[in-house]
């Protein structure tokens, strides 16, 4: 059994890029739904909470 490593690496790269694109799309879609549903309040609370955790 002979596997061409260049082809496998290219296929793995496609899978990784597809998963990365799907993750980004999910984050953008969930952010859009939160914005549509609650407006800017949810994001203001998120930023303030993040700053509070930092300090």
Secondary structure, DSSP 8 states (H G I E B T S, - for coil): ----HHHHHHHHHHHHHHHHHHHHHHHHHHHHHHHHHHTTHHHHHHHHHHHHHH-
